[in-house]
Amino acid sequence: MTQRTGHILAVDDDDRLRDLLKRYLTREGHDVTVARDAASARKLMSTMSFDLVVLDVMMPGEDGLSLLKHMREQRSDTPVILLTARALPAERIEGLKLGADDYLPKPFEPEELALRITSVLKRLTPETPIEEIKLSGMIFHVGKGELRKDGRLVRLTESETQLLSILAARTGAPISRHELAVLTSAGVERSVDVQVTRLRRKIERDPREPVHLQTVRGVGYRLTGD
């Protein structure tokens, strides 16, 4: 499974941004806890474990770099992605020297942050590739790009094979229409929708009520097996 999800701590003094991060990252499959300042984050980290921290650099009181330094002094190896409204090279270098895993300047697209989180978690988590996925009596062999029913090959177009392979490799995780358009030959999001409709006719018992190839409202699609 390529997509990596985990328990994320988002630390930022901006109420609107905290709410946005919680809603978006939750929709991406993560468990999300938020803190408005470094003091609140310290309390949470003393009682809970997190897979990754999204940390604002510029906050009232103790700033993000100070909190990051404290984490590393406490021998915490929890990965940290820093957020800042000031993209100063010296500040970025200092954060990386203190042990930050990535750095994202504000303003940013939530999707970019989600992709960076996935990338960091993927680097730290060994991946066991999915070889096949069962779909209501059918079996899709990811490596071969073959869909079979009762041992017989079900014909897929090249575009359908690409789409199904990407979704199967991230089984259960939502993938945005934009990313699917980029990773396949679809090119544009509308073409992704068309391919999904065609694919549902082949893998769903009732394409109007899809069980496996599901729409994730506001994001894109995800594939789930039996």
Backbone as CSV, one residue per row, in Angstrom:
resi,resn,N_x,N_y,N_z,CA_x,CA_y,CA_z,C_x,C_y,C_z
1,MET,0.844,-1.193,0.000,0.000,0.000,0.000,0.878,1.241,0.000
2,THR,0.794,2.073,-1.008,1.664,3.225,-1.132,1.253,4.339,-0.189
3,GLN,-0.026,4.560,-0.067,-0.502,5.623,0.799,-0.202,5.283,2.249
4,ARG,0.347,6.251,2.995,0.634,6.053,4.399,-0.211,7.022,5.215
5,THR,-0.920,6.499,6.206,-1.710,7.349,7.081,-1.239,7.148,8.507
6,GLY,-1.552,8.104,9.370,-1.112,7.988,10.749,-1.791,9.016,11.627
7,HIS,-1.310,9.104,12.869,-1.831,10.077,13.824,-0.986,11.340,13.700
8,ILE,-1.609,12.419,13.251,-0.906,13.672,12.976,-1.234,14.705,14.050
9,LEU,-0.204,15.396,14.540,-0.402,16.544,15.425,-0.124,17.804,14.620
10,ALA,-1.135,18.664,14.474,-0.988,19.919,13.738,-0.945,21.067,14.743
11,VAL,0.165,21.807,14.751,0.364,22.889,15.718,0.440,24.217,14.977
12,ASP,-0.557,25.080,15.195,-0.584,26.380,14.521,-1.500,27.315,15.298
13,ASP,-1.110,28.583,15.420,-1.924,29.534,16.182,-3.075,30.117,15.366
14,ASP,-3.121,29.815,14.067,-4.190,30.303,13.193,-5.386,29.348,13.287
15,ASP,-6.488,29.823,13.877,-7.661,28.971,14.082,-8.203,28.412,12.771
16,ARG,-8.272,29.254,11.751,-8.837,28.816,10.471,-7.956,27.758,9.814
17,LEU,-6.636,27.952,9.895,-5.736,26.982,9.286,-5.781,25.651,10.038
18,ARG,-5.851,25.717,11.367,-5.951,24.473,12.146,-7.196,23.689,11.754
19,ASP,-8.309,24.401,11.613,-9.560,23.743,11.246,-9.465,23.140,9.849
20,LEU,-8.846,23.889,8.923,-8.681,23.391,7.554,-7.821,22.134,7.533
21,LEU,-6.704,22.159,8.259,-5.807,21.001,8.285,-6.503,19.785,8.889
22,LYS,-7.247,20.005,9.949,-7.940,18.881,10.591,-8.951,18.252,9.636
23,ARG,-9.742,19.097,8.966,-10.769,18.574,8.064,-10.141,17.878,6.855
24,TYR,-9.145,18.512,6.252,-8.566,17.960,5.026,-7.782,16.680,5.308
25,LEU,-6.934,16.698,6.328,-6.110,15.523,6.608,-6.947,14.361,7.127
26,THR,-8.029,14.667,7.844,-8.944,13.606,8.276,-9.584,12.951,7.060
27,ARG,-9.959,13.775,6.102,-10.554,13.266,4.866,-9.565,12.410,4.080
28,GLU,-8.269,12.673,4.268,-7.228,11.891,3.604,-6.951,10.570,4.317
29,GLY,-7.629,10.350,5.445,-7.483,9.082,6.149,-6.656,9.133,7.414
30,HIS,-6.148,10.314,7.782,-5.330,10.447,8.983,-6.197,10.681,10.219
31,ASP,-5.662,10.306,11.381,-6.222,10.757,12.651,-5.507,12.062,12.979
32,VAL,-6.256,13.107,13.291,-5.644,14.427,13.458,-5.988,15.026,14.816
33,THR,-4.945,15.450,15.530,-5.095,16.198,16.775,-4.479,17.571,16.542
34,VAL,-5.095,18.621,17.076,-4.584,19.973,16.839,-4.204,20.647,18.153
35,ALA,-3.255,21.582,18.050,-2.831,22.392,19.197,-2.613,23.810,18.707
36,ARG,-2.961,24.789,19.551,-2.880,26.189,19.124,-1.540,26.832,19.445
37,ASP,-0.720,26.186,20.294,0.585,26.753,20.626,1.518,25.645,21.109
38,ALA,2.772,26.019,21.343,3.783,25.040,21.732,3.470,24.413,23.088
39,ALA,2.947,25.221,24.018,2.633,24.697,25.353,1.584,23.590,25.269
40,SER,0.543,23.822,24.470,-0.499,22.802,24.299,0.070,21.561,23.630
41,ALA,0.952,21.774,22.660,1.561,20.646,21.951,2.417,19.805,22.896
42,ARG,3.162,20.470,23.780,3.998,19.737,24.744,3.146,18.828,25.621
43,LYS,2.012,19.351,26.089,1.126,18.557,26.942,0.591,17.344,26.186
44,LEU,0.186,17.563,24.936,-0.346,16.459,24.136,0.718,15.397,23.885
45,MET,1.931,15.835,23.584,2.999,14.879,23.284,3.455,14.112,24.519
46,SER,3.160,14.646,25.702,3.545,13.943,26.931,2.579,12.815,27.268
47,THR,1.398,12.838,26.654,0.387,11.823,26.972,-0.045,10.992,25.771
48,MET,0.323,11.430,24.558,-0.096,10.727,23.345,1.103,10.519,22.431
49,SER,1.003,9.527,21.567,2.053,9.300,20.577,1.540,9.734,19.206
50,PHE,2.438,10.292,18.414,2.083,10.787,17.088,3.044,10.217,16.053
51,ASP,2.525,10.033,14.849,3.358,9.531,13.759,4.077,10.660,13.038
52,LEU,3.522,11.885,13.142,4.136,13.031,12.474,3.559,14.312,13.065
53,VAL,4.391,15.362,13.112,3.955,16.668,13.612,4.081,17.698,12.497
54,VAL,2.987,18.419,12.245,3.004,19.573,11.342,3.104,20.795,12.243
55,LEU,4.201,21.538,12.132,4.534,22.547,13.136,4.779,23.919,12.518
56,ASP,3.981,24.896,12.958,4.169,26.279,12.510,5.398,26.864,13.196
57,VAL,6.218,27.583,12.451,7.429,28.170,13.024,7.109,29.416,13.833
58,MET,6.302,30.316,13.264,6.034,31.605,13.914,4.742,31.536,14.728
59,MET,4.892,31.383,16.054,3.748,31.351,16.957,4.029,32.255,18.150
60,PRO,2.986,32.834,18.752,3.182,33.638,19.965,3.787,32.777,21.071
61,GLY,4.619,33.370,21.904,5.262,32.600,22.963,6.393,31.772,22.387
62,GLU,6.444,30.514,22.762,7.488,29.635,22.241,7.245,29.354,20.763
63,ASP,8.260,29.557,19.933,8.059,29.333,18.502,8.308,27.874,18.127
64,GLY,8.042,27.572,16.862,8.140,26.195,16.405,9.548,25.631,16.447
65,LEU,10.544,26.458,16.151,11.922,25.975,16.169,12.350,25.586,17.579
66,SER,11.899,26.359,18.566,12.209,26.035,19.956,11.567,24.714,20.365
67,LEU,10.320,24.511,19.937,9.636,23.257,20.258,10.325,22.080,19.573
68,LEU,10.733,22.275,18.326,11.441,21.218,17.605,12.746,20.869,18.318
69,LYS,13.474,21.890,18.759,14.730,21.655,19.485,14.471,20.851,20.752
70,HIS,13.394,21.210,21.468,13.025,20.482,22.690,12.723,19.017,22.376
71,MET,11.984,18.774,21.287,11.644,17.402,20.904,12.896,16.572,20.666
72,ARG,13.844,17.139,19.935,15.059,16.385,19.615,15.936,16.202,20.857
73,GLU,15.930,17.178,21.762,16.689,17.027,23.004,16.102,15.925,23.874
74,GLN,14.785,15.711,23.737,14.115,14.636,24.467,14.217,13.306,23.715
75,ARG,15.038,13.300,22.678,15.289,12.113,21.847,14.034,11.617,21.128
76,SER,13.140,12.549,20.837,11.970,12.200,20.035,12.375,12.155,18.567
77,ASP,12.080,11.032,17.911,12.391,10.920,16.486,11.137,11.060,15.627
78,THR,10.053,11.582,16.219,8.822,11.812,15.461,9.110,12.784,14.318
79,PRO,8.781,12.430,13.085,9.053,13.336,11.959,8.275,14.639,12.078
80,VAL,8.891,15.724,11.617,8.302,17.062,11.722,8.358,17.763,10.373
81,ILE,7.218,18.320,9.964,7.164,19.190,8.789,6.901,20.602,9.289
82,LEU,7.795,21.522,8.979,7.671,22.899,9.436,6.874,23.740,8.439
83,LEU,6.042,24.635,8.979,5.290,25.594,8.169,5.743,26.996,8.547
84,THR,5.913,27.871,7.568,6.285,29.236,7.893,5.815,30.205,6.829
85,ALA,5.479,31.407,7.272,5.089,32.463,6.342,6.319,33.174,5.788
86,ARG,7.479,32.913,6.400,8.723,33.532,5.940,9.623,32.450,5.351
87,ALA,9.823,32.508,4.052,10.652,31.494,3.393,12.114,31.940,3.368
88,LEU,12.647,32.290,4.549,14.027,32.745,4.632,14.973,31.552,4.625
89,PRO,15.991,31.569,3.762,16.927,30.438,3.694,17.558,30.111,5.041
90,ALA,17.947,31.144,5.808,18.607,30.904,7.093,17.671,30.182,8.054
91,GLU,16.399,30.574,8.059,15.417,29.939,8.941,15.175,28.495,8.520
92,ARG,15.095,28.279,7.219,14.879,26.924,6.701,16.060,26.024,7.050
93,ILE,17.268,26.550,6.886,18.469,25.773,7.201,18.520,25.443,8.688
94,GLU,18.163,26.428,9.529,18.168,26.186,10.976,17.196,25.074,11.341
95,GLY,16.005,25.108,10.737,15.015,24.073,11.016,15.502,22.695,10.620
96,LEU,16.144,22.603,9.468,16.656,21.311,9.006,17.797,20.828,9.899
97,LYS,18.635,21.764,10.364,19.721,21.386,11.268,19.181,20.860,12.595
98,LEU,18.042,21.397,13.020,17.444,20.959,14.281,16.750,19.607,14.151
99,GLY,16.590,19.143,12.911,16.010,17.820,12.723,14.662,17.782,12.045
100,ALA,14.263,18.886,11.393,13.008,18.861,10.637,13.153,17.939,9.431
101,ASP,12.073,17.269,9.077,12.104,16.343,7.949,11.706,17.004,6.636
102,ASP,10.957,18.102,6.730,10.544,18.814,5.525,10.133,20.220,5.926
103,TYR,9.954,21.071,4.921,9.695,22.492,5.159,8.726,22.973,4.097
104,LEU,7.640,23.628,4.500,6.641,24.087,3.535,6.294,25.548,3.811
105,PRO,6.564,26.444,2.851,6.239,27.860,3.056,4.746,28.127,2.887
106,LYS,4.235,29.081,3.665,2.854,29.528,3.521,2.807,30.650,2.492
107,PRO,1.694,30.796,1.755,0.525,29.902,1.745,0.822,28.639,0.943
108,PHE,0.075,27.576,1.207,0.288,26.319,0.509,-1.058,25.653,0.256
109,GLU,-1.063,24.733,-0.680,-2.265,23.955,-0.965,-2.311,22.764,-0.006
110,PRO,-3.450,22.498,0.627,-3.547,21.349,1.534,-3.122,20.044,0.876
111,GLU,-3.396,19.908,-0.416,-3.017,18.679,-1.114,-1.505,18.496,-1.120
112,GLU,-0.757,19.611,-1.271,0.704,19.498,-1.266,1.198,19.036,0.096
113,LEU,0.616,19.576,1.167,1.007,19.134,2.503,0.693,17.655,2.684
114,ALA,-0.487,17.228,2.227,-0.873,15.817,2.359,0.109,14.916,1.624
115,LEU,0.553,15.341,0.445,1.510,14.546,-0.326,2.869,14.493,0.371
116,ARG,3.261,15.606,0.990,4.538,15.623,1.719,4.464,14.721,2.950
117,ILE,3.317,14.729,3.633,3.133,13.848,4.784,3.248,12.393,4.353
118,THR,2.572,12.054,3.257,2.639,10.688,2.736,4.073,10.307,2.404
119,SER,4.805,11.242,1.793,6.189,10.974,1.405,7.069,10.710,2.621
120,VAL,6.917,11.531,3.665,7.727,11.354,4.876,7.391,10.030,5.556
121,LEU,6.101,9.742,5.713,5.698,8.499,6.369,6.130,7.282,5.558
122,LYS,6.090,7.416,4.248,6.493,6.306,3.382,7.975,6.000,3.550
123,ARG,8.798,7.045,3.682,10.236,6.840,3.859,10.537,6.100,5.154
124,LEU,9.700,6.326,6.160,9.969,5.771,7.483,9.279,4.439,7.733
125,THR,8.391,4.036,6.822,7.622,2.807,7.025,7.896,1.829,5.899
126,PRO,8.450,0.661,6.196,8.672,-0.338,5.143,7.362,-0.678,4.448
127,GLU,7.432,-0.814,3.155,6.226,-1.036,2.361,6.143,-2.469,1.851
128,THR,5.000,-3.083,2.038,4.744,-4.408,1.489,3.804,-4.250,0.300
129,PRO,4.308,-4.409,-0.902,3.469,-4.180,-2.082,2.271,-5.130,-2.125
130,ILE,1.144,-4.591,-2.546,-0.050,-5.409,-2.731,0.085,-6.154,-4.053
131,GLU,-0.085,-7.466,-4.019,0.057,-8.269,-5.232,-1.269,-8.450,-5.949
132,GLU,-2.345,-8.599,-5.171,-3.651,-8.763,-5.801,-4.742,-8.271,-4.867
133,ILE,-5.885,-7.943,-5.452,-7.025,-7.474,-4.680,-8.285,-8.147,-5.215
134,LYS,-9.129,-8.615,-4.295,-10.355,-9.310,-4.675,-11.507,-8.320,-4.756
135,LEU,-12.277,-8.443,-5.841,-13.361,-7.505,-6.117,-14.623,-8.273,-6.506
136,SER,-15.393,-8.693,-5.512,-16.677,-9.372,-5.765,-16.561,-10.492,-6.789
137,GLY,-15.712,-11.455,-6.496,-15.581,-12.596,-7.393,-14.516,-12.427,-8.455
138,MET,-13.991,-11.225,-8.592,-12.897,-10.972,-9.527,-11.595,-10.813,-8.747
139,ILE,-10.479,-11.005,-9.435,-9.169,-10.784,-8.833,-8.353,-9.907,-9.771
140,PHE,-7.847,-8.798,-9.225,-6.971,-7.932,-10.015,-5.543,-8.159,-9.561
141,HIS,-4.678,-8.610,-10.486,-3.259,-8.824,-10.216,-2.520,-7.521,-10.523
142,VAL,-2.062,-6.848,-9.459,-1.492,-5.510,-9.618,-0.249,-5.516,-10.492
143,GLY,0.685,-6.425,-10.205,1.932,-6.456,-10.966,1.723,-6.747,-12.443
144,LYS,0.793,-7.649,-12.740,0.528,-8.024,-14.133,-0.448,-7.069,-14.813
145,GLY,-1.212,-6.331,-14.006,-2.228,-5.461,-14.592,-3.353,-6.252,-15.218
146,GLU,-3.677,-7.406,-14.609,-4.696,-8.294,-15.169,-5.889,-8.418,-14.227
147,LEU,-7.075,-8.331,-14.799,-8.317,-8.548,-14.070,-8.918,-9.864,-14.547
148,ARG,-9.177,-10.770,-13.610,-9.708,-12.078,-13.986,-10.975,-12.408,-13.205
149,LYS,-11.875,-13.102,-13.882,-13.101,-13.598,-13.269,-13.222,-15.074,-13.598
150,ASP,-13.261,-15.903,-12.551,-13.295,-17.359,-12.729,-12.130,-17.826,-13.598
151,GLY,-10.986,-17.180,-13.420,-9.792,-17.572,-14.156,-9.689,-16.999,-15.552
152,ARG,-10.758,-16.398,-16.037,-10.753,-15.845,-17.392,-10.418,-14.357,-17.368
153,LEU,-9.643,-13.939,-18.345,-9.192,-12.558,-18.420,-10.342,-11.628,-18.797
154,VAL,-10.495,-10.559,-18.022,-11.481,-9.522,-18.334,-10.741,-8.396,-19.052
155,ARG,-11.197,-8.045,-20.225,-10.483,-7.051,-21.029,-10.576,-5.661,-20.404
156,LEU,-9.406,-5.037,-20.254,-9.317,-3.656,-19.791,-8.549,-2.838,-20.814
157,THR,-8.946,-1.590,-20.991,-8.166,-0.703,-21.846,-6.900,-0.304,-21.089
158,GLU,-5.955,0.278,-21.793,-4.712,0.715,-21.150,-4.997,1.743,-20.058
159,SER,-5.920,2.662,-20.337,-6.264,3.695,-19.357,-6.920,3.086,-18.122
160,GLU,-7.797,2.111,-18.332,-8.462,1.450,-17.211,-7.463,0.673,-16.365
161,THR,-6.495,0.038,-17.026,-5.461,-0.705,-16.305,-4.614,0.235,-15.461
162,GLN,-4.234,1.377,-16.027,-3.452,2.368,-15.286,-4.208,2.826,-14.041
163,LEU,-5.463,3.183,-14.237,-6.279,3.708,-13.145,-6.460,2.668,-12.049
164,LEU,-6.801,1.448,-12.434,-7.039,0.395,-11.452,-5.752,0.034,-10.714
165,SER,-4.626,0.054,-11.405,-3.341,-0.273,-10.782,-2.970,0.748,-9.713
166,ILE,-3.167,2.032,-10.011,-2.834,3.090,-9.056,-3.738,3.010,-7.831
167,LEU,-5.028,2.825,-8.064,-5.974,2.736,-6.950,-5.720,1.484,-6.110
168,ALA,-5.395,0.369,-6.766,-5.152,-0.883,-6.047,-3.892,-0.798,-5.197
169,ALA,-2.883,-0.081,-5.690,-1.633,0.057,-4.944,-1.824,0.865,-3.668
170,ARG,-2.899,1.662,-3.621,-3.198,2.466,-2.424,-4.565,2.078,-1.867
171,THR,-4.838,0.795,-1.854,-6.151,0.303,-1.440,-6.632,0.949,-0.144
172,GLY,-7.855,1.476,-0.197,-8.467,2.078,0.978,-8.163,3.544,1.172
173,ALA,-7.185,4.071,0.444,-6.792,5.473,0.609,-7.392,6.328,-0.504
174,PRO,-7.951,7.485,-0.166,-8.488,8.369,-1.207,-7.370,8.997,-2.028
175,ILE,-7.574,9.076,-3.329,-6.611,9.702,-4.231,-7.350,10.785,-5.003
176,SER,-6.769,11.965,-5.062,-7.452,13.091,-5.692,-7.597,12.883,-7.198
177,ARG,-8.627,13.486,-7.758,-8.849,13.423,-9.202,-7.671,14.045,-9.942
178,HIS,-7.116,15.115,-9.366,-5.965,15.774,-9.996,-4.775,14.826,-10.075
179,GLU,-4.478,14.137,-8.976,-3.334,13.225,-8.976,-3.555,12.077,-9.952
180,LEU,-4.776,11.557,-10.001,-5.074,10.472,-10.935,-4.918,10.937,-12.382
181,ALA,-5.301,12.182,-12.641,-5.154,12.717,-13.999,-3.681,12.833,-14.381
182,VAL,-2.847,13.207,-13.395,-1.414,13.369,-13.656,-0.727,12.019,-13.833
183,LEU,-1.114,11.039,-13.009,-0.434,9.743,-13.003,-0.886,8.804,-14.116
184,THR,-2.020,9.099,-14.728,-2.515,8.257,-15.821,-2.483,9.047,-17.124
185,SER,-2.899,8.384,-18.184,-2.928,9.051,-19.489,-4.182,9.896,-19.662
186,ALA,-5.017,9.966,-18.608,-6.268,10.730,-18.697,-5.995,12.199,-18.990
187,GLY,-5.005,12.763,-18.290,-4.609,14.141,-18.566,-5.430,15.188,-17.845
188,VAL,-6.751,15.034,-17.849,-7.633,16.002,-17.194,-8.595,15.256,-16.276
189,GLU,-9.097,15.969,-15.274,-9.928,15.335,-14.258,-11.221,14.765,-14.839
190,ARG,-11.799,15.453,-15.817,-13.045,14.964,-16.412,-12.837,13.602,-17.067
191,SER,-11.674,13.402,-17.671,-11.376,12.108,-18.290,-11.251,11.008,-17.240
192,VAL,-10.749,11.380,-16.059,-10.680,10.415,-14.959,-12.086,9.948,-14.596
193,ASP,-13.028,10.888,-14.516,-14.414,10.544,-14.183,-15.004,9.571,-15.205
194,VAL,-14.690,9.800,-16.468,-15.199,8.925,-17.533,-14.622,7.521,-17.379
195,GLN,-13.314,7.433,-17.104,-12.671,6.129,-16.937,-13.233,5.392,-15.719
196,VAL,-13.511,6.132,-14.657,-14.088,5.524,-13.456,-15.455,4.924,-13.774
197,THR,-16.267,5.664,-14.515,-17.596,5.166,-14.892,-17.488,3.869,-15.687
198,ARG,-16.569,3.830,-16.631,-16.384,2.629,-17.454,-15.856,1.462,-16.624
199,LEU,-14.934,1.768,-15.715,-14.340,0.719,-14.887,-15.372,0.123,-13.933
200,ARG,-16.254,0.961,-13.423,-17.304,0.468,-12.526,-18.205,-0.548,-13.222
201,ARG,-18.429,-0.361,-14.504,-19.272,-1.300,-15.247,-18.644,-2.687,-15.313
202,LYS,-17.327,-2.736,-15.140,-16.627,-4.015,-15.250,-16.380,-4.684,-13.903
203,ILE,-16.258,-3.894,-12.818,-15.892,-4.507,-11.537,-17.002,-4.468,-10.492
204,GLU,-18.040,-3.668,-10.728,-19.111,-3.546,-9.745,-20.319,-4.392,-10.148
205,ARG,-20.956,-4.993,-9.168,-22.190,-5.722,-9.448,-23.304,-4.756,-9.827
206,ASP,-23.320,-3.591,-9.171,-24.269,-2.538,-9.518,-23.482,-1.232,-9.639
207,PRO,-23.123,-0.828,-10.858,-22.312,0.386,-11.054,-22.949,1.645,-10.471
208,ARG,-24.280,1.630,-10.311,-24.954,2.806,-9.750,-24.776,2.892,-8.240
209,GLU,-24.443,1.757,-7.608,-24.194,1.706,-6.168,-22.830,1.046,-5.946
210,PRO,-21.756,1.737,-6.293,-20.420,1.122,-6.234,-19.988,0.758,-4.815
211,VAL,-19.464,-0.444,-4.689,-18.964,-0.935,-3.406,-17.443,-0.835,-3.355
212,HIS,-16.805,-1.070,-4.487,-15.343,-1.119,-4.530,-14.713,0.202,-4.977
213,LEU,-15.159,0.742,-6.082,-14.596,1.994,-6.609,-15.487,3.143,-6.147
214,GLN,-15.117,3.706,-4.994,-15.979,4.670,-4.316,-15.561,6.113,-4.594
215,THR,-16.554,6.986,-4.632,-16.297,8.420,-4.732,-16.076,8.984,-3.334
216,VAL,-15.002,9.747,-3.165,-14.739,10.448,-1.905,-15.036,11.914,-2.163
217,ARG,-16.152,12.376,-1.646,-16.640,13.719,-1.962,-15.596,14.789,-1.663
218,GLY,-15.374,15.648,-2.637,-14.438,16.750,-2.468,-12.983,16.364,-2.653
219,VAL,-12.711,15.068,-2.865,-11.319,14.621,-3.020,-11.132,13.911,-4.351
220,GLY,-11.707,12.716,-4.463,-11.506,11.928,-5.679,-12.117,10.553,-5.526
221,TYR,-11.262,9.521,-5.586,-11.760,8.149,-5.541,-10.860,7.275,-4.677
222,ARG,-11.431,6.143,-4.229,-10.630,5.132,-3.551,-11.164,3.757,-3.916
223,LEU,-10.284,2.767,-3.820,-10.640,1.392,-4.145,-10.565,0.546,-2.885
224,THR,-11.601,-0.243,-2.638,-11.596,-1.157,-1.501,-11.901,-2.563,-2.002
225,GLY,-11.240,-3.539,-1.408,-11.461,-4.924,-1.796,-12.560,-5.560,-0.975
226,ASP,-12.719,-6.876,-1.162,-13.738,-7.615,-0.408,-13.399,-7.616,1.079
